[in-house]
Amino acid sequence: MEVHVELKTASKMFCNCKNDPDEPKPNTNICPTCTAQPGTLPIPNKKAVQWTVKIGKALGCSIRELSKFDRKHYFYPDLPKAYQISQYDEPIAEHGEIVLEFPTEENIREQVKIGITRVHLEEDTAKLTHANDGSTLVDFNRAGTPLVEIVTDPDFMTAIEAKIYCQELRTIMRYLNVSDADMEKGHMRCEANISLQEAGKFEIVDGVVKALGDYKLNNKVELKNLNSFKAVERGIDYEIKRQTEMIEKGESWIQQTRGWNEDKGETVMQRKKENSDDYRYFPEPDIPPFHPVKIAGDISLGELPQAKRKRFHEEYKFSYADAKILSDNKNWANFAEEVISELIEWLDSLPETKNKAENVPQKITRLAGGWITSKLMGILKEKNKDITGISFTAENFAELIALIYTKRVNSTNAGKILLIMAGSDKDKDPTHILEEKGWGQVSDEGKINELVEDAIKSYSKQVEEFQAGKETVLKFLIGMVMKASEGNADPKVVEEILRGKLS
């Protein structure tokens, strides 16, 4: 996989122009340097170099003592100089590794190690817009945007592995705060290099595919236009199928670049693929070699998503699914941390759990994780809100979880309370809402017994069906009792009493 990530530095890579590739007005943020006017000289962006070192470290790479920029030559309208300032044989970072994790049905983590060949820094190209009349317009706003390219070893065996890798990479970029990595906006562009070979006739040595015996390796196909994670998976799957059919027919193919056509669900030929020799790389004469580590200085990565995911599962006992969902977004992860911290305080303040909060029970942390991912996230999505836009605090949410855990409110009414909290522009206290609405959970067996007796009398037909062995009818009877209690009865107590009376 080759993944290009646009860095969100304030200025472009080799000039002082504003770095805003999403600027809607064409050719606004441009200057003689990024449009390649004669006599201009590039001045490297220090922040871009620092951030590339940061990315390299996050991916477990070694940082080169000495690095340099190179000229990569090719002729295309989006490249005004007729060469791109990139890096070739001395990238900033190299030889790293990222571990992909897959939860299995047995809830055991399966791991796939993907080697990182290199992480290098270059400038982005201009943007081409093809009009209906056959003409092409060039917008130089994007030209010169700092672009990091991350190249992997040939370690992927399936399309799903490639998709998960790209998703993990996006999460890391956002954690490092070096890029928004929005694929729809082109901040992150994924390209797959697919080379299907016959089993047992090749080996991979130091990240290089080598033929065994007199076997001739099949050529590589570079797949572009993968502008979503779904497209990454579908495009690779299609190309594997296409190459498999060609091998079975005894056909071969040239090294080429193909595009992914989302509408047709197929790859299409674009052009014959060049080799590195065709680009005529040579050192950039206007930029001297540099020391990345000295430029970067001390770099703190903080806790990266994979480490946070593991800690959430082991320390807070979140399920694997909840731990992943929460760790994928830094704002949600921070909110979850605050909720757990506040839960300890709440458990120690309530009479039912006082002085028992030194070791937070797994049951309540799992309850909190589930309510954040299944309830709160769903409500905010419906309201088109983000976790950063809510008015209530993590303490308020922890209070709600504590009320559920101590059975002061049932899940139905807790959901109603959360809807009110999320829809308000003021800080809403769940306990006050509970008292105002009278939604406290009724656990008094005497009161519930009366409601159950009424339900048995009112729905004699359903009672007979249940007693005849139709187990599913019990849910209906429980629902009728809950309705009569306006949702306040403890459903577990209701079920227990119903079963006792109908057995």
C-alpha positions in Angstrom: 0.0 0.0 0.0 1.1 3.6 -0.8 -0.8 6.2 1.3 -0.4 9.9 0.8 -1.4 12.2 3.7 -1.7 15.9 3.4 -0.2 17.7 6.4 -2.2 20.6 7.8 0.7 23.0 8.4 -0.1 26.7 8.2 2.0 27.2 5.0 2.9 25.1 2.0 6.0 22.9 1.7 8.4 25.1 -0.1 6.9 28.6 0.1 5.0 30.9 2.5 1.6 30.5 0.8 -1.4 29.6 3.0 -1.8 25.8 3.1 -5.5 25.4 2.3 -6.1 22.8 -0.5 -9.8 23.0 0.2 -10.1 26.7 -0.7 -13.1 26.8 -3.0 -11.9 29.8 -5.1 -9.3 28.5 -7.6 -5.8 29.8 -7.7 -6.1 32.0 -4.5 -3.2 30.7 -2.4 -0.4 30.8 -5.0 2.9 32.5 -5.6 5.8 32.4 -8.0 7.4 29.5 -6.1 4.4 27.1 -6.1 3.6 27.9 -9.7 7.2 27.3 -10.7 8.1 30.8 -12.1 11.7 31.1 -13.4 14.3 32.1 -10.8 12.3 30.9 -7.7 13.9 28.8 -5.0 12.3 26.3 -2.6 12.6 26.8 1.2 11.6 23.7 3.2 8.9 23.8 5.8 10.4 23.0 9.2 7.1 22.0 10.7 6.5 19.5 7.9 9.8 17.9 8.5 9.1 17.7 12.3 5.7 16.1 11.7 7.1 13.6 9.3 9.6 12.5 12.0 6.6 12.3 14.4 4.7 10.0 11.9 7.8 7.9 11.4 8.2 7.4 15.2 4.5 6.5 15.6 4.9 3.8 13.0 8.0 2.4 14.7 10.4 3.5 12.1 14.1 4.4 12.5 14.8 8.0 11.6 17.7 8.6 9.2 20.7 10.5 10.5 20.9 12.3 7.2 18.1 12.8 4.6 17.7 14.7 1.4 15.2 15.8 -1.2 15.2 14.6 -4.8 13.7 15.6 -8.1 11.2 13.2 -9.5 10.7 14.0 -13.2 7.5 13.5 -15.1 5.5 15.6 -17.5 1.8 16.3 -16.6 -0.3 19.5 -16.4 -0.6 19.3 -12.6 3.1 19.6 -12.1 4.2 23.1 -13.2 8.0 22.5 -12.8 7.9 19.2 -14.8 9.4 17.6 -11.7 8.2 17.0 -8.2 10.4 17.7 -5.1 10.2 14.3 -3.3 12.5 11.8 -1.6 14.0 8.7 -3.1 16.9 6.8 -1.6 17.3 8.7 1.7 13.8 9.2 3.2 13.2 10.7 6.6 12.0 7.4 8.1 12.2 3.8 7.2 11.9 0.2 8.4 8.9 0.4 10.7 5.9 -1.8 11.6 2.2 -1.6 12.3 0.3 -4.4 13.9 -3.4 -4.9 12.8 -5.7 -6.6 15.3 -8.8 -8.6 14.4 -11.3 -9.8 17.0 -12.4 -13.4 16.3 -15.6 -15.1 17.2 -13.9 -16.5 20.3 -13.0 -12.9 21.3 -9.3 -13.6 20.8 -7.1 -11.0 19.1 -5.6 -12.1 15.9 -2.6 -10.0 14.7 -1.2 -9.2 11.3 2.2 -7.4 11.1 2.6 -5.0 8.3 6.1 -3.7 7.6 6.6 0.0 6.8 9.2 0.3 4.1 9.5 4.1 4.2 7.9 7.4 5.2 9.0 10.3 3.0 8.1 13.9 2.5 7.2 15.6 -0.8 5.0 18.3 -2.3 1.5 17.7 -3.6 0.5 18.5 -7.2 -2.1 20.9 -8.5 -5.7 19.8 -9.0 -7.1 19.2 -12.4 -10.8 19.7 -13.2 -12.0 18.1 -16.5 -14.9 20.0 -18.0 -17.7 18.5 -20.2 -16.4 20.2 -23.3 -13.2 18.3 -23.1 -11.1 21.1 -21.6 -9.1 20.8 -18.4 -8.7 23.5 -15.8 -5.8 23.7 -13.3 -6.2 24.9 -9.7 -2.8 25.6 -8.0 -4.2 26.0 -4.5 -3.1 22.4 -3.7 0.3 22.6 -5.5 3.0 22.6 -2.9 0.9 21.2 0.0 3.2 19.1 2.3 2.5 15.5 1.5 3.8 12.5 3.4 3.9 9.2 1.6 3.8 6.0 3.6 4.9 2.8 1.7 4.4 -0.7 3.1 6.1 -4.0 2.5 4.1 -6.6 0.5 2.6 -8.1 3.6 -1.1 -7.9 2.9 -2.9 -11.1 2.0 -6.5 -9.9 1.8 -8.4 -6.7 0.9 -9.9 -6.5 4.4 -6.4 -6.3 5.8 -5.6 -3.4 3.5 -8.8 -1.6 4.5 -8.2 -2.0 8.2 -4.6 -0.8 7.7 -5.9 2.4 6.0 -8.4 3.0 8.8 -5.7 2.5 11.5 -3.5 4.9 9.6 -6.2 7.6 9.5 -6.7 7.2 13.3 -3.0 7.6 14.0 -2.8 10.8 11.8 -5.7 12.3 13.7 -4.2 11.4 17.1 -0.9 13.0 16.1 -3.0 16.0 14.9 -0.9 16.3 11.7 -3.8 15.8 9.3 -7.6 15.6 9.2 -7.0 12.6 7.0 -10.4 13.0 5.4 -10.5 10.7 2.3 -13.6 12.4 0.8 -11.6 15.7 0.7 -8.5 14.1 -0.6 -6.5 14.7 2.6 -5.6 11.0 2.6 -5.2 9.1 -0.7 -4.7 5.3 -0.8 -3.2 3.3 -3.6 -2.8 -0.4 -3.7 -0.1 -2.3 -5.5 -1.4 -5.8 -6.4 0.8 -8.5 -7.7 -0.8 -12.0 -7.7 1.7 -14.9 -7.8 1.4 -18.6 -7.8 1.7 -20.3 -4.4 5.1 -21.9 -3.7 6.9 -20.1 -6.5 8.0 -17.0 -4.7 9.3 -15.7 -1.4 9.4 -12.4 0.3 12.9 -11.4 1.6 13.4 -8.0 3.4 10.1 -6.7 1.9 11.0 -7.7 -1.7 9.1 -10.4 -3.6 11.6 -12.8 -5.2 11.0 -15.6 -7.7 12.0 -19.2 -6.9 13.7 -21.3 -9.5 12.9 -20.3 -13.1 9.5 -18.8 -12.2 8.8 -15.4 -13.7 7.0 -13.0 -11.4 3.8 -11.4 -12.6 3.9 -7.7 -13.0 2.6 -5.2 -10.5 -0.7 -3.3 -11.0 -1.1 0.0 -9.2 -4.7 0.8 -8.3 -5.7 4.4 -7.9 -9.0 6.4 -7.3 -9.6 4.6 -4.0 -11.3 7.5 -2.3 -13.1 5.5 0.5 -12.3 2.5 2.7 -15.1 0.7 1.0 -13.5 1.4 -2.4 -10.1 0.1 -1.0 -11.7 -3.2 -0.2 -13.9 -3.6 -3.3 -11.1 -2.4 -5.7 -8.5 -4.8 -4.4 -11.0 -7.7 -4.3 -11.9 -7.1 -7.9 -8.3 -6.8 -9.1 -7.4 -10.1 -7.3 -10.3 -11.8 -9.1 -9.2 -10.3 -12.4 -5.6 -11.3 -12.1 -6.6 -14.8 -10.9 -8.8 -15.3 -14.0 -5.9 -14.2 -16.2 -3.4 -16.6 -14.6 -5.9 -19.5 -15.0 -6.2 -18.6 -18.7 -2.4 -18.5 -19.1 -2.4 -14.8 -19.8 0.0 -12.1 -18.5 -0.2 -8.4 -18.1 2.2 -5.4 -18.3 3.1 -3.3 -15.3 0.3 -0.7 -15.3 -1.8 1.8 -13.4 -5.5 1.1 -13.2 -8.3 3.2 -11.8 -11.3 2.1 -9.7 -14.7 2.8 -11.3 -17.1 2.9 -8.4 -20.2 3.0 -10.6 -19.2 -0.1 -12.7 -17.5 -1.8 -9.8 -14.4 -2.6 -11.8 -10.9 -1.5 -12.4 -10.0 0.3 -15.7 -6.7 0.7 -17.5 -5.1 4.1 -17.2 -1.5 4.0 -18.4 1.6 1.8 -18.5 3.4 2.1 -15.2 6.8 3.7 -15.1 9.8 2.3 -13.2 11.9 4.4 -10.9 14.5 4.8 -13.7 11.9 6.6 -15.8 11.6 9.4 -13.3 15.3 10.3 -13.6 15.7 10.9 -9.8 18.6 13.0 -8.7 19.3 15.1 -5.6 17.5 18.4 -5.4 20.4 20.9 -5.9 18.6 23.8 -4.3 18.1 22.1 -0.9 21.1 20.7 1.0 20.9 17.4 2.9 19.5 17.8 6.4 19.4 16.1 9.8 15.8 15.2 10.6 16.3 14.4 14.3 18.1 17.7 14.9 15.3 19.6 13.1 12.5 17.7 15.0 14.0 18.0 18.5 12.2 16.3 21.3 9.0 14.7 20.2 6.2 13.4 22.4 3.8 11.0 20.8 1.4 10.7 23.7 -0.7 7.5 24.0 -1.4 6.1 20.5 -4.7 4.6 19.6 -3.6 0.9 19.7 -2.2 1.4 23.2 -5.3 3.2 24.4 -7.5 0.5 22.9 -5.6 -2.2 24.8 -5.7 -0.2 28.0 -9.4 0.5 27.7 -10.1 -3.2 27.4 -7.7 -4.4 30.2 -8.1 -1.5 32.7 -11.8 -0.5 32.2 -13.0 -3.9 31.0 -14.7 -2.3 28.0 -15.6 -4.9 25.3 -13.2 -5.1 22.4 -15.8 -3.5 20.2 -16.5 -0.6 22.6 -12.7 -0.1 23.2 -12.1 0.2 19.5 -15.0 2.6 18.8 -14.0 4.9 21.7 -10.3 4.8 21.0 -10.7 5.6 17.3 -11.7 9.2 18.1 -9.6 11.2 20.6 -12.5 13.3 21.8 -14.7 10.3 22.5 -11.7 8.6 24.2 -11.2 11.6 26.5 -14.9 11.7 27.3 -14.9 8.0 28.2 -11.9 8.5 30.5 -13.6 11.4 32.3 -16.8 9.3 32.7 -15.0 6.4 34.4 -13.1 8.8 36.6 -16.4 10.5 37.7 -18.1 7.1 38.2 -15.6 6.3 41.0 -16.8 9.5 42.8 -20.4 8.7 42.2 -20.2 5.1 43.5 -18.5 6.4 46.6 -21.2 9.0 47.3 -24.3 6.8 46.8 -25.6 4.9 49.9 -25.9 1.6 48.0 -22.3 1.6 46.9 -20.5 3.9 49.4 -16.9 3.0 50.2 -17.0 0.2 47.5 -15.5 2.2 44.7 -11.8 1.5 45.2 -12.0 -1.2 42.5 -14.6 -0.1 39.9 -16.7 -3.1 39.1 -16.4 -4.5 35.6 -20.2 -4.5 35.3 -20.5 -0.7 35.6 -17.6 0.1 33.3 -19.0 -2.2 30.7 -22.4 -0.5 31.3 -20.8 2.9 30.8 -19.0 1.8 27.6 -22.2 0.3 26.1 -24.3 3.4 26.9 -21.7 5.7 25.3 -21.4 3.7 22.1 -24.9 2.4 21.6 -27.1 5.2 23.2 -25.2 8.5 23.3 -23.5 8.1 20.0 -26.8 7.2 18.3 -28.6 10.2 19.9 -25.9 12.7 18.9 -25.8 11.2 15.3 -29.6 11.8 15.0 -29.3 15.3 16.3 -26.3 15.9 14.0 -24.1 16.7 17.0 -20.6 15.8 18.0 -19.3 15.0 21.5 -17.6 18.4 21.6 -20.9 20.1 21.1 -22.9 18.7 24.0 -23.9 20.9 27.0 -23.8 18.3 29.7 -20.6 17.1 31.3 -18.9 13.7 31.8 -20.0 14.0 35.4 -23.6 14.3 34.4 -23.3 11.2 32.2 -21.5 9.3 35.0 -24.4 10.2 37.3 -26.9 8.7 34.9 -24.9 5.5 34.7 -24.7 5.4 38.5 -28.5 5.8 38.7 -29.0 2.9 36.2 -26.4 0.7 38.1 -28.1 1.3 41.4 -31.5 0.6 39.9 -32.9 4.0 40.7 -34.0 4.3 37.1 -34.7 1.6 34.5 -33.1 1.6 31.0 -36.2 2.9 29.3 -36.5 6.0 31.4 -32.8 6.5 31.5 -32.9 6.7 27.7 -35.6 9.4 28.0 -33.4 11.3 30.4 -30.4 11.1 28.1 -32.6 12.5 25.2 -33.5 15.5 27.3 -29.8 16.0 28.3 -28.6 15.8 24.7 -31.3 18.1 23.4 -30.8 20.8 25.9 -28.4 23.8 25.5 -28.0 23.9 29.3 -26.2 21.6 31.7 -28.9 19.2 32.8 -28.6 17.1 36.0 -30.1 13.6 35.4 -31.3 13.3 39.1 -33.3 16.5 38.8 -34.9 15.3 35.5 -35.6 12.0 37.2 -37.4 13.7 40.1 -39.2 16.3 37.9 -40.6 13.6 35.6 -41.3 11.0 38.3 -39.4 8.4 36.3 -37.7 6.7 39.3 -37.8 2.9 39.1 -40.4 1.1 41.2 -39.0 -2.0 42.8 -41.7 -2.3 45.5 -43.0 -5.8 44.9 -46.4 -4.9 46.5 -47.1 -2.2 43.9 -45.8 -4.3 41.0 -47.8 -7.3 42.2 -51.0 -5.3 41.8 -50.0 -4.3 38.2 -49.2 -7.9 37.4 -52.6 -9.1 38.7 -54.4 -6.5 36.5 -52.4 -7.6 33.4 -53.3 -11.3 34.0 -57.0 -10.4 34.3 -56.9 -8.1 31.2 -55.0 -10.4 28.9 -56.4 -13.9 29.7 -55.9 -15.1 26.2 -52.2 -14.4 26.2 -51.9 -15.9 29.7 -53.4 -19.1 28.3 -51.0 -19.1 25.4 -48.0 -18.7 27.7 -49.2 -21.5 30.0 -49.6 -23.7 26.9 -45.9 -23.2 26.2 -45.7 -20.1 24.0 -42.7 -18.5 25.8 -42.6 -15.4 23.6 -45.9 -14.1 24.9 -44.2 -13.3 28.2 -42.5 -10.3 26.6 -46.0 -9.0 25.7 -47.3 -9.3 29.3 -44.1 -7.7 30.7 -44.6 -4.8 28.2 -48.2 -4.3 29.4 -47.2 -4.1 33.0 -44.4 -1.7 32.1 -46.9 0.4 30.2 -49.3 0.5 33.2 -46.4 1.6 35.4 -45.5 4.3 32.8 -42.2 2.6 32.4 -41.2 2.9 36.1 -41.4 -0.7 37.1 -38.3 -2.8 37.4 -38.7 -5.2 34.4 -36.7 -7.9 36.2 -39.0 -7.8 39.1 -42.0 -7.8 36.8 -40.8 -10.9 35.0 -40.0 -12.7 38.2 -43.5 -12.1 39.6 -45.2 -12.9 36.3 -43.4 -16.3 36.1 -44.3 -17.0 39.7 -48.0 -16.4 39.2 -48.2 -18.2 35.8 -46.2 -21.3 36.6 
